[in-house]
Amino acid sequence: MDEVFHPDFLMLDTIRRAQGEVLAAVGYGPLERQYDVAACTRRWRLRDYAGGTRASLLMIGAPIKRPYIWDLAPSISALGYCLDQGFRVHLLEWTAPNIGDEPICLDDYVEAISDAVNRVKATVGAAMPILLGHSLGGTLAAVFVALDPASVAGLVLLGAPLCFGAGTSRFRDAVAALPGSAPAPSELVPGSLLGHASALAAPADFVWSRLTDAALSRLDAQALETHLRVERWALDEVALPGHFMGQVLAWLYREDRFRRGVLPVKGRGLGPRNLTTPTLAAVDAGDGVVPLAAVEEFLAASPARTQIVVYPGETGVALQHLALLIGLRARATVWPQIFAWIDGLAATAPPRD
């Protein structure tokens, strides 16, 4: 059995990374803040950003891409903005798998988040952190919180889907309808293949809106710089384990098991009833990947105290799905609501023994 699903895309991964390096060489690479590595395994690293006296935040990105989208440049850094507001920040960085690694499944990703949460607690003196997850990283964070709701103080979802039923998003419907066989558990799925499949499934979100944003950004130097930095990041793709990808496609996108309450994780069937931790979901109304319908029904069925923040999106972000992380309008209108909600958690938390 081949160890790479569509191995020809591995060469495309190399080519796209080389294109990204060209953009970086002319000044559009990431400008990240310094950090320490608090913990490291074969599957993930935990970044620790020093300082901060407000709540402890653990950021979790989608494993398909590099984590520096949280800290792309000082003027558009969600991570930096949180640090500047006095929060203690950690970031979970997924490590790219290698050919020959043992199959990695959904349980392994959830276990990694659990390990990272425990490490953060040990670092900050046992205080429960708040998870912030974007895209599939937010979905994974929600699955973990459903499994172990008492381990964190709150959950913030940024463009993170929870509902995968027909009609919840045009991206979901297109992905569910994609033809072709699923990867074998032992195979790797090249990042460029995933990117190509996303563009094929939802060209309006991943192709045409991107080109429109490029055209609109040409008259605004800051918007154009942001667009080019995002283009560099988009070329920096990561392969994913075939076992995990097969589960995501089948259990989430095609069978909607999480919303239905039957997602099998660690021997349990998880769903909305298990999400009892306070949860805030930020939704970009212009995002065809994760619109309001991708979270609303799930949170309505959850017994947790929930809040949904909707904003209309903006130009100058290259991909609308990233606007909650890098958009200036999102920083001005959405993030203050997130910070106020987090502060409210501390104010209403029961006293610790």
C-alpha positions, 0 to 999 in steps of 0.5 A, a space after each residue: 500500500 502506498 504511504 502517500 495519498 496522491 503522492 504527486 501532490 508532494 512535489 506540489 507541496 515543495 513547489 508551493 513552499 518555494 513560492 512562499 519563500 520567494 514572498 518571504 524573501 521580498 518582505 512578506 514572511 511572518 513577523 512573529 513575537 518571541 516565545 519559549 517552547 513549554 513542551 514538545 512531543 512528536 505531534 505538537 509543541 506548546 508555545 509560551 508567550 511570557 507576561 500577562 496577568 489577565 486570564 490564561 489563553 490557549 490558542 488552537 489552530 487548524 492542523 492543515 496550516 502553520 500556526 503563525 496565522 495567529 501572529 502574522 505581523 504586529 498590526 494584524 496579530 490576534 495573538 499579539 493583541 491578546 498579549 497587549 491586553 494583558 492576557 497570558 498566552 500559549 499556542 498549540 503548534 501541530 507538528 507535521 507527520 512523517 511517512 512511516 509514522 503510526 496512524 494518527 486519529 481523532 482521539 490522538 488530536 483530542 489527547 494532545 489538547 488535553 496534554 497541552 491544557 494540563 501543561 498550561 495549568 502547570 505553568 500558570 499555577 493550576 488556573 484553568 485556561 480558556 481555549 480559543 480555536 479557529 476553523 478545524 482547530 476550534 472544532 477539535 477544541 470543542 470536541 475536547 471540551 465536550 469530553 472534559 468540560 471541567 478542565 477549562 474555564 471557557 471556550 471561544 470559537 472563531 469561525 469554527 464549525 460544529 454543525 455539518 448537516 446538509 445546507 449548513 454551509 456551501 463549503 460543507 455541502 461541496 466537501 461532502 459531495 466530493 468524489 474519490 476514495 478516502 485515504 488509508 489510515 497509514 497514508 499521508 494527505 499532502 497539504 496542497 491536495 487539501 488546498 486543491 480540494 477546498 478550492 474545487 469544493 468552494 471556488 467562491 470562497 477560496 478562489 474568486 473572493 481571494 482574487 477580488 480581495 487582491 484587486 480591492 487591496 491594490 489601492 490600500 498599502 496596508 491591505 495589500 501587505 496583509 493580502 500578500 502575507 496571507 498568500 505566503 502563509 497559504 502556500 505553507 501547507 502541512 500534510 495530515 494523517 490519512 486516518 484522521 482525515 478519513 474520520 473528519 470527512 466521514 464522521 463530521 462532513 458526511 455524517 454530522 455525528 458531533 451535532 447528532 451526539 454520536 461522535 465517538 471519542 475515547 469510547 464515548 459518543 459526544 454531542 451538544 449535551 456534553 458541551 457544558 462549559 461557557 462558550 462564545 462563538 464568533 461568526 463572520 457573516 461573509 464567510 461561506 465556510 463557517 456561516 451562522 448555520 454551522 454553529 447555531 443549532 449546536 449551541 442552541 442544543 447545548 446546556 452551556 451558557 453560550 453567546 454568538 457574536 456575528 460581524 459582517 466581514 471585511 476586505 483586505 484579508 485575502 481569505 474571508 475565513 481568516 478575517 476574525 484573526 487578521 481583520 482590522 474591523 474584527 479587532 475593533 468590533 469583535 475582539 473587545 466583545 471576546 475580552 469582555 466575555 472572558 472577563 465576565 467568566 472570571 467575575 462569575 466563576 465559583 470560588 475555588 476550593 
